């Protein structure tokens, strides 16, 4: 706030500034976030797909993955969706939301720094979600 950056001269500088702003934002939001109470995960985890069941776990995920997932604490608390740590076949962060038919679906699935996952990771997560499908 109050500090407009100069024009970015490179993508690397843009990413660095984004990271710095994210760190500052997370520090400001930490107190409110840590007061959140998460509901139980809507789907059980596995050894490879692990529910993030507390604001502390969400904060750690954001730091590890260099993303803004820590800002989703109120979203998780409200029951709008849920966040999982994906450990296989790639390390990723997953957010799921209820779909129109009652099944859970991917909202976001990203590597560190919000990079896209490879197709095998998306297929792996989709297979996990299908195992809980209400549809025949």
N, CA and C atoms as an extended XYZ file, in Angstrom:
408
Properties=species:S:1:pos:R:3:atomname:S:1:resname:S:1:resid:I:1 pbc="F F F"
N         0.819       -1.206        0.000 N   UNK     1
C         0.000        0.000        0.000 CA  UNK     1
C         0.852        1.255        0.000 C   UNK     1
N         0.529        2.179       -0.899 N   UNK     2
C         1.259        3.430       -0.961 CA  UNK     2
C         2.588        3.348       -1.672 C   UNK     2
N         2.963        2.152       -2.132 N   UNK     3
C         4.243        1.986       -2.812 CA  UNK     3
C         3.995        1.375       -4.196 C   UNK     3
N         3.823        2.209       -5.191 N   UNK     4
C         3.628        1.693       -6.547 CA  UNK     4
C         4.991        1.303       -7.119 C   UNK     4
N         5.107        0.074       -7.639 N   UNK     5
C         6.398       -0.329       -8.195 CA  UNK     5
C         6.666        0.379       -9.520 C   UNK     5
N         7.933        0.512       -9.824 N   UNK     6
C         8.318        1.036      -11.132 CA  UNK     6
C         7.943       -0.011      -12.176 C   UNK     6
N         7.974        0.385      -13.432 N   UNK     7
C         7.672       -0.572      -14.504 CA  UNK     7
C         8.629       -1.763      -14.396 C   UNK     7
N         8.089       -2.949      -14.575 N   UNK     8
C         8.910       -4.154      -14.478 CA  UNK     8
C         9.765       -4.296      -15.727 C   UNK     8
N        11.025       -4.608      -15.506 N   UNK     9
C        11.961       -4.764      -16.615 CA  UNK     9
C        12.130       -6.219      -17.041 C   UNK     9
N        11.589       -7.141      -16.216 N   UNK    10
C        11.715       -8.557      -16.540 CA  UNK    10
C        10.628       -9.348      -15.834 C   UNK    10
N        10.372      -10.533      -16.338 N   UNK    11
C         9.425      -11.435      -15.695 CA  UNK    11
C         9.962      -11.852      -14.329 C   UNK    11
N        11.259      -12.038      -14.230 N   UNK    12
C        11.863      -12.422      -12.951 CA  UNK    12
C        11.594      -11.361      -11.884 C   UNK    12
N        11.716      -10.075      -12.235 N   UNK    13
C        11.453       -9.003      -11.280 CA  UNK    13
C         9.969       -8.964      -10.910 C   UNK    13
N         9.098       -9.206      -11.877 N   UNK    14
C         7.662       -9.275      -11.595 CA  UNK    14
C         7.367      -10.402      -10.613 C   UNK    14
N         7.954      -11.578      -10.841 N   UNK    15
C         7.737      -12.715       -9.937 CA  UNK    15
C         8.275      -12.430       -8.543 C   UNK    15
N         9.450      -11.795       -8.483 N   UNK    16
C        10.031      -11.460       -7.191 CA  UNK    16
C         9.121      -10.501       -6.434 C   UNK    16
N         8.616       -9.483       -7.107 N   UNK    17
C         7.724       -8.514       -6.469 CA  UNK    17
C         6.424       -9.183       -6.035 C   UNK    17
N         5.890      -10.063       -6.873 N   UNK    18
C         4.675      -10.799       -6.524 CA  UNK    18
C         4.904      -11.594       -5.245 C   UNK    18
N         6.026      -12.262       -5.166 N   UNK    19
C         6.346      -13.044       -3.971 CA  UNK    19
C         6.440      -12.139       -2.742 C   UNK    19
N         7.116      -11.000       -2.859 N   UNK    20
C         7.272      -10.084       -1.737 CA  UNK    20
C         5.918       -9.549       -1.262 C   UNK    20
N         5.052       -9.209       -2.207 N   UNK    21
C         3.722       -8.725       -1.846 CA  UNK    21
C         2.933       -9.836       -1.159 C   UNK    21
N         3.065      -11.056       -1.672 N   UNK    22
C         2.382      -12.193       -1.066 CA  UNK    22
C         2.827      -12.433        0.363 C   UNK    22
N         4.111      -12.336        0.613 N   UNK    23
C         4.639      -12.527        1.963 CA  UNK    23
C         4.084      -11.450        2.890 C   UNK    23
N         4.066      -10.205        2.429 N   UNK    24
C         3.537       -9.114        3.249 CA  UNK    24
C         2.045       -9.321        3.523 C   UNK    24
N         1.304       -9.714        2.505 N   UNK    25
C        -0.131       -9.956        2.659 CA  UNK    25
C        -0.367      -11.075        3.683 C   UNK    25
N         0.388      -12.156        3.554 N   UNK    26
C         0.213      -13.283        4.477 CA  UNK    26
C         0.496      -12.869        5.914 C   UNK    26
N         1.505      -12.057        6.110 N   UNK    27
C         1.817      -11.600        7.464 CA  UNK    27
C         0.664      -10.788        8.036 C   UNK    27
N         0.056       -9.942        7.211 N   UNK    28
C        -1.055       -9.113        7.680 CA  UNK    28
C        -2.299       -9.941        7.975 C   UNK    28
N        -2.500      -10.985        7.223 N   UNK    29
C        -3.710      -11.784        7.362 CA  UNK    29
C        -3.569      -12.929        8.360 C   UNK    29
N        -2.358      -13.158        8.850 N   UNK    30
C        -2.118      -14.346        9.676 CA  UNK    30
C        -3.004      -14.403       10.924 C   UNK    30
N        -3.165      -13.299       11.603 N   UNK    31
C        -3.964      -13.316       12.832 CA  UNK    31
C        -5.405      -13.740       12.548 C   UNK    31
N        -6.030      -13.139       11.552 N   UNK    32
C        -7.408      -13.500       11.198 CA  UNK    32
C        -7.487      -14.949       10.735 C   UNK    32
N        -6.506      -15.361        9.959 N   UNK    33
C        -6.493      -16.714        9.402 CA  UNK    33
C        -6.366      -17.762       10.511 C   UNK    33
N        -5.513      -17.490       11.482 N   UNK    34
C        -5.280      -18.477       12.534 CA  UNK    34
C        -6.473      -18.644       13.461 C   UNK    34
N        -7.423      -17.725       13.406 N   UNK    35
C        -8.639      -17.860       14.196 CA  UNK    35
C        -9.707      -18.678       13.495 C   UNK    35
N        -9.467      -19.092       12.279 N   UNK    36
C       -10.443      -19.898       11.529 CA  UNK    36
C       -10.508      -21.319       12.082 C   UNK    36
N       -11.668      -21.907       11.986 N   UNK    37
C       -11.871      -23.314       12.350 CA  UNK    37
C       -12.338      -24.045       11.100 C   UNK    37
N       -11.543      -24.993       10.638 N   UNK    38
C       -11.872      -25.712        9.411 CA  UNK    38
C       -12.846      -26.850        9.695 C   UNK    38
N       -13.787      -27.068        8.783 N   UNK    39
C       -14.635      -28.257        8.900 CA  UNK    39
C       -13.809      -29.491        8.535 C   UNK    39
N       -14.312      -30.675        8.839 N   UNK    40
C       -13.603      -31.882        8.396 CA  UNK    40
C       -13.521      -31.889        6.873 C   UNK    40
N       -12.483      -32.506        6.316 N   UNK    41
C       -12.379      -32.555        4.851 CA  UNK    41
C       -13.571      -33.305        4.252 C   UNK    41
N       -14.054      -32.853        3.102 N   UNK    42
C       -15.207      -33.510        2.490 CA  UNK    42
C       -14.874      -34.887        1.925 C   UNK    42
N       -13.616      -35.089        1.566 N   UNK    43
C       -13.155      -36.376        1.045 CA  UNK    43
C       -11.940      -36.809        1.850 C   UNK    43
N       -11.855      -38.085        2.188 N   UNK    44
C       -10.676      -38.532        2.940 CA  UNK    44
C        -9.431      -38.447        2.070 C   UNK    44
N        -8.334      -38.164        2.708 N   UNK    45
C        -7.076      -38.111        1.981 CA  UNK    45
C        -6.478      -39.496        1.806 C   UNK    45
N        -5.341      -39.493        1.139 N   UNK    46
C        -4.544      -40.704        0.942 CA  UNK    46
C        -3.103      -40.357        1.306 C   UNK    46
N        -2.203      -41.289        1.098 N   UNK    47
C        -0.787      -40.978        1.315 CA  UNK    47
C        -0.289      -39.934        0.318 C   UNK    47
N        -0.934      -39.844       -0.849 N   UNK    48
C        -0.492      -38.938       -1.914 CA  UNK    48
C        -1.307      -37.653       -2.001 C   UNK    48
N        -2.528      -37.642       -1.476 N   UNK    49
C        -3.403      -36.470       -1.515 CA  UNK    49
C        -3.882      -36.228       -0.086 C   UNK    49
N        -3.342      -35.183        0.534 N   UNK    50
C        -3.493      -34.974        1.971 CA  UNK    50
C        -4.324      -33.716        2.238 C   UNK    50
N        -5.443      -33.829        2.983 N   UNK    51
C        -6.226      -32.635        3.304 CA  UNK    51
C        -5.452      -31.709        4.237 C   UNK    51
N        -5.591      -30.411        4.002 N   UNK    52
C        -4.974      -29.418        4.875 CA  UNK    52
C        -6.044      -29.002        5.882 C   UNK    52
N        -5.953      -29.538        7.085 N   UNK    53
C        -7.040      -29.480        8.054 CA  UNK    53
C        -6.964      -28.327        9.043 C   UNK    53
N        -6.031      -27.403        8.843 N   UNK    54
C        -5.926      -26.280        9.772 CA  UNK    54
C        -5.338      -25.073        9.053 C   UNK    54
N        -5.570      -23.885        9.598 N   UNK    55
C        -4.950      -22.697        9.009 CA  UNK    55
C        -3.420      -22.771        9.005 C   UNK    55
N        -2.861      -23.408       10.027 N   UNK    56
C        -1.395      -23.543       10.080 CA  UNK    56
C        -0.887      -24.383        8.909 C   UNK    56
N        -1.599      -25.474        8.606 N   UNK    57
C        -1.201      -26.316        7.470 CA  UNK    57
C        -1.363      -25.561        6.155 C   UNK    57
N        -2.400      -24.760        6.047 N   UNK    58
C        -2.624      -23.959        4.849 CA  UNK    58
C        -1.507      -22.934        4.677 C   UNK    58
N        -1.112      -22.298        5.764 N   UNK    59
C        -0.024      -21.326        5.723 CA  UNK    59
C         1.286      -21.993        5.296 C   UNK    59
N         1.567      -23.149        5.860 N   UNK    60
C         2.792      -23.877        5.487 CA  UNK    60
C         2.771      -24.252        4.008 C   UNK    60
N         1.607      -24.649        3.515 N   UNK    61
C         1.482      -25.004        2.093 CA  UNK    61
C         1.787      -23.791        1.211 C   UNK    61
N         1.249      -22.650        1.579 N   UNK    62
C         1.510      -21.440        0.806 CA  UNK    62
C         2.982      -21.081        0.774 C   UNK    62
N         3.640      -21.231        1.902 N   UNK    63
C         5.085      -20.938        1.946 CA  UNK    63
C         5.869      -21.932        1.104 C   UNK    63
N         5.555      -23.208        1.256 N   UNK    64
C         6.279      -24.245        0.527 CA  UNK    64
C         6.076      -24.110       -0.979 C   UNK    64
N         4.834      -23.867       -1.370 N   UNK    65
C         4.490      -23.835       -2.795 CA  UNK    65
C         4.576      -22.432       -3.405 C   UNK    65
N         4.911      -21.450       -2.596 N   UNK    66
C         5.030      -20.071       -3.083 CA  UNK    66
C         3.765      -19.659       -3.841 C   UNK    66
N         2.633      -19.792       -3.126 N   UNK    67
C         1.355      -19.375       -3.707 CA  UNK    67
C         0.521      -18.687       -2.625 C   UNK    67
N        -0.665      -18.256       -2.984 N   UNK    68
C        -1.504      -17.490       -2.051 CA  UNK    68
C        -2.544      -18.362       -1.355 C   UNK    68
N        -2.341      -19.663       -1.305 N   UNK    69
C        -3.355      -20.555       -0.740 CA  UNK    69
C        -3.676      -20.224        0.718 C   UNK    69
N        -2.762      -19.621        1.434 N   UNK    70
C        -3.041      -19.247        2.820 CA  UNK    70
C        -4.207      -18.263        2.911 C   UNK    70
N        -4.430      -17.514        1.856 N   UNK    71
C        -5.543      -16.544        1.867 CA  UNK    71
C        -6.901      -17.231        1.713 C   UNK    71
N        -6.929      -18.532        1.526 N   UNK    72
C        -8.173      -19.286        1.349 CA  UNK    72
C        -8.764      -19.782        2.671 C   UNK    72
N        -8.206      -19.385        3.797 N   UNK    73
C        -8.667      -19.922        5.088 CA  UNK    73
C       -10.157      -19.672        5.327 C   UNK    73
N       -10.625      -18.463        5.125 N   UNK    74
C       -12.050      -18.157        5.343 CA  UNK    74
C       -12.923      -18.936        4.349 C   UNK    74
N       -12.426      -19.119        3.148 N   UNK    75
C       -13.123      -19.881        2.106 CA  UNK    75
C       -13.313      -21.326        2.564 C   UNK    75
N       -12.256      -21.933        3.108 N   UNK    76
C       -12.353      -23.298        3.624 CA  UNK    76
C       -13.289      -23.328        4.831 C   UNK    76
N       -13.111      -22.381        5.744 N   UNK    77
C       -13.950      -22.323        6.947 CA  UNK    77
C       -15.435      -22.252        6.580 C   UNK    77
N       -15.768      -21.547        5.512 N   UNK    78
C       -17.166      -21.379        5.107 CA  UNK    78
C       -17.763      -22.630        4.474 C   UNK    78
N       -16.907      -23.612        4.142 N   UNK    79
C       -17.392      -24.836        3.512 CA  UNK    79
C       -17.555      -24.728        2.010 C   UNK    79
N       -17.091      -23.632        1.427 N   UNK    80
C       -17.196      -23.423       -0.025 CA  UNK    80
C       -16.355      -24.417       -0.802 C   UNK    80
N       -15.239      -24.810       -0.236 N   UNK    81
C       -14.333      -25.752       -0.882 CA  UNK    81
C       -13.302      -26.237        0.120 C   UNK    81
N       -12.314      -26.978       -0.378 N   UNK    82
C       -11.292      -27.522        0.504 CA  UNK    82
C        -9.968      -27.590       -0.237 C   UNK    82
N        -8.873      -27.570        0.526 N   UNK    83
C        -7.521      -27.578       -0.042 CA  UNK    83
C        -6.803      -28.862        0.372 C   UNK    83
N        -6.075      -29.422       -0.590 N   UNK    84
C        -5.287      -30.640       -0.362 CA  UNK    84
C        -3.866      -30.430       -0.876 C   UNK    84
N        -2.945      -31.139       -0.253 N   UNK    85
C        -1.553      -31.201       -0.694 CA  UNK    85
C        -1.415      -32.458       -1.551 C   UNK    85
N        -0.933      -32.307       -2.773 N   UNK    86
C        -0.706      -33.445       -3.666 CA  UNK    86
C         0.791      -33.751       -3.655 C   UNK    86
N         1.133      -35.003       -3.355 N   UNK    87
C         2.540      -35.403       -3.245 CA  UNK    87
C         3.009      -36.282       -4.398 C   UNK    87
N         2.083      -36.766       -5.214 N   UNK    88
C         2.435      -37.694       -6.304 CA  UNK    88
C         1.447      -37.511       -7.443 C   UNK    88
N         1.825      -37.589       -8.666 N   UNK    89
C         3.170      -37.779       -9.206 CA  UNK    89
C         4.045      -36.527       -9.178 C   UNK    89
N         3.433      -35.360       -8.895 N   UNK    90
C         4.184      -34.121       -8.725 CA  UNK    90
C         3.695      -33.465       -7.440 C   UNK    90
N         4.519      -32.609       -6.868 N   UNK    91
C         4.134      -31.842       -5.691 CA  UNK    91
C         3.266      -30.680       -6.155 C   UNK    91
N         2.021      -30.649       -5.711 N   UNK    92
C         1.075      -29.630       -6.160 CA  UNK    92
C         0.111      -29.269       -5.038 C   UNK    92
N        -0.642      -28.201       -5.262 N   UNK    93
C        -1.700      -27.780       -4.362 CA  UNK    93
C        -3.019      -27.917       -5.108 C   UNK    93
N        -4.003      -28.517       -4.456 N   UNK    94
C        -5.309      -28.794       -5.055 CA  UNK    94
C        -6.406      -28.101       -4.266 C   UNK    94
N        -7.293      -27.413       -4.968 N   UNK    95
C        -8.522      -26.939       -4.327 CA  UNK    95
C        -9.690      -27.610       -5.039 C   UNK    95
N       -10.648      -28.065       -4.229 N   UNK    96
C       -11.834      -28.715       -4.790 CA  UNK    96
C       -13.084      -27.961       -4.343 C   UNK    96
N       -14.095      -28.042       -5.186 N   UNK    97
C       -15.393      -27.409       -4.913 CA  UNK    97
C       -16.488      -28.394       -5.295 C   UNK    97
N       -17.675      -28.242       -4.686 N   UNK    98
C       -18.778      -29.117       -5.088 CA  UNK    98
C       -19.234      -28.763       -6.506 C   UNK    98
N       -19.412      -29.793       -7.305 N   UNK    99
C       -19.900      -29.595       -8.662 CA  UNK    99
C       -21.418      -29.562       -8.692 C   UNK    99
N       -21.997      -29.253       -9.851 N   UNK   100
C       -23.453      -29.137       -9.945 CA  UNK   100
C       -24.202      -30.434       -9.649 C   UNK   100
N       -23.560      -31.583       -9.875 N   UNK   101
C       -24.223      -32.861       -9.622 CA  UNK   101
C       -23.972      -33.417       -8.239 C   UNK   101
N       -23.278      -32.665       -7.380 N   UNK   102
C       -22.999      -33.134       -6.035 CA  UNK   102
C       -21.618      -33.735       -5.860 C   UNK   102
N       -20.953      -34.061       -6.973 N   UNK   103
C       -19.584      -34.566       -6.893 CA  UNK   103
C       -18.621      -33.405       -6.650 C   UNK   103
N       -17.470      -33.715       -6.102 N   UNK   104
C       -16.427      -32.708       -5.925 CA  UNK   104
C       -15.600      -32.648       -7.188 C   UNK   104
N       -15.167      -31.435       -7.551 N   UNK   105
C       -14.365      -31.265       -8.760 CA  UNK   105
C       -13.203      -30.319       -8.491 C   UNK   105
N       -12.240      -30.382       -9.379 N   UNK   106
C       -11.058      -29.536       -9.263 CA  UNK   106
C       -11.442      -28.088       -9.528 C   UNK   106
N       -11.068      -27.221       -8.603 N   UNK   107
C       -11.153      -25.784       -8.864 CA  UNK   107
C        -9.802      -25.315       -9.405 C   UNK   107
N        -8.729      -25.682       -8.669 N   UNK   108
C        -7.370      -25.374       -9.109 CA  UNK   108
C        -6.462      -26.535       -8.737 C   UNK   108
N        -5.479      -26.768       -9.584 N   UNK   109
C        -4.449      -27.770       -9.336 CA  UNK   109
C        -3.165      -27.205       -9.915 C   UNK   109
N        -2.251      -26.779       -9.041 N   UNK   110
C        -1.070      -26.042       -9.488 CA  UNK   110
C         0.191      -26.519       -8.784 C   UNK   110
N         1.292      -26.436       -9.513 N   UNK   111
C         2.614      -26.665       -8.940 CA  UNK   111
C         3.021      -25.425       -8.146 C   UNK   111
N         4.242      -25.428       -7.627 N   UNK   112
C         4.774      -24.252       -6.943 CA  UNK   112
C         4.708      -23.046       -7.874 C   UNK   112
N         4.519      -21.878       -7.287 N   UNK   113
C         4.424      -20.606       -8.025 CA  UNK   113
C         3.305      -20.621       -9.062 C   UNK   113
N         2.283      -21.432       -8.817 N   UNK   114
C         1.102      -21.520       -9.693 CA  UNK   114
C         1.416      -21.968      -11.116 C   UNK   114
N         2.452      -22.757      -11.255 N   UNK   115
C         2.772      -23.330      -12.567 CA  UNK   115
C         1.800      -24.483      -12.839 C   UNK   115
N         1.517      -24.755      -14.101 N   UNK   116
C         0.575      -25.839      -14.416 CA  UNK   116
C         1.168      -27.223      -14.127 C   UNK   116
N         0.296      -28.146      -13.778 N   UNK   117
C         0.727      -29.531      -13.560 CA  UNK   117
C         0.818      -30.253      -14.905 C   UNK   117
N         1.523      -31.367      -14.902 N   UNK   118
C         1.601      -32.222      -16.090 CA  UNK   118
C         0.334      -33.076      -16.169 C   UNK   118
N        -0.036      -33.539      -17.362 N   UNK   119
C        -1.240      -34.361      -17.505 CA  UNK   119
C        -1.312      -35.561      -16.563 C   UNK   119
N        -0.214      -36.286      -16.292 N   UNK   120
C        -0.337      -37.416      -15.366 CA  UNK   120
C        -0.807      -37.007      -13.969 C   UNK   120
N        -0.428      -35.835      -13.508 N   UNK   121
C        -0.874      -35.369      -12.197 CA  UNK   121
C        -2.365      -35.069      -12.217 C   UNK   121
N        -2.824      -34.406      -13.265 N   UNK   122
C        -4.253      -34.136      -13.381 CA  UNK   122
C        -5.052      -35.430      -13.460 C   UNK   122
N        -4.571      -36.406      -14.221 N   UNK   123
C        -5.265      -37.699      -14.333 CA  UNK   123
C        -5.310      -38.417      -12.991 C   UNK   123
N        -4.205      -38.355      -12.239 N   UNK   124
C        -4.128      -38.996      -10.928 CA  UNK   124
C        -5.169      -38.394       -9.983 C   UNK   124
N        -5.255      -37.077       -9.953 N   UNK   125
C        -6.217      -36.404       -9.071 CA  UNK   125
C        -7.648      -36.680       -9.539 C   UNK   125
N        -7.876      -36.663      -10.840 N   UNK   126
C        -9.220      -36.954      -11.359 CA  UNK   126
C        -9.659      -38.373      -10.978 C   UNK   126
N        -8.745      -39.333      -11.040 N   UNK   127
C        -9.081      -40.711      -10.650 CA  UNK   127
C        -9.454      -40.778       -9.172 C   UNK   127
N        -8.732      -40.040       -8.337 N   UNK   128
C        -9.053      -39.986       -6.912 CA  UNK   128
C       -10.451      -39.405       -6.706 C   UNK   128
N       -10.754      -38.312       -7.395 N   UNK   129
C       -12.073      -37.691       -7.271 CA  UNK   129
C       -13.178      -38.636       -7.770 C   UNK   129
N       -12.930      -39.331       -8.883 N   UNK   130
C       -13.930      -40.256       -9.431 CA  UNK   130
C       -14.238      -41.387       -8.453 C   UNK   130
N       -13.276      -41.745       -7.616 N   UNK   131
C       -13.517      -42.821       -6.659 CA  UNK   131
C       -14.590      -42.440       -5.622 C   UNK   131
N       -14.913      -41.157       -5.531 N   UNK   132
C       -15.948      -40.671       -4.617 CA  UNK   132
C       -17.186      -40.185       -5.359 C   UNK   132
N       -17.255      -40.453       -6.633 N   UNK   133
C       -18.356      -39.959       -7.466 CA  UNK   133
C       -19.692      -40.532       -7.048 C   UNK   133
N       -20.706      -39.697       -7.088 N   UNK   134
C       -22.071      -40.138       -6.797 CA  UNK   134
C       -22.738      -40.736       -8.044 C   UNK   134
N       -22.160      -40.437       -9.201 N   UNK   135
C       -22.724      -40.916      -10.462 CA  UNK   135
C       -22.323      -42.363      -10.702 C   UNK   135
N       -23.173      -43.139      -11.395 N   UNK   136
C       -22.820      -44.539      -11.679 CA  UNK   136
C       -21.699      -44.639      -12.695 C   UNK   136
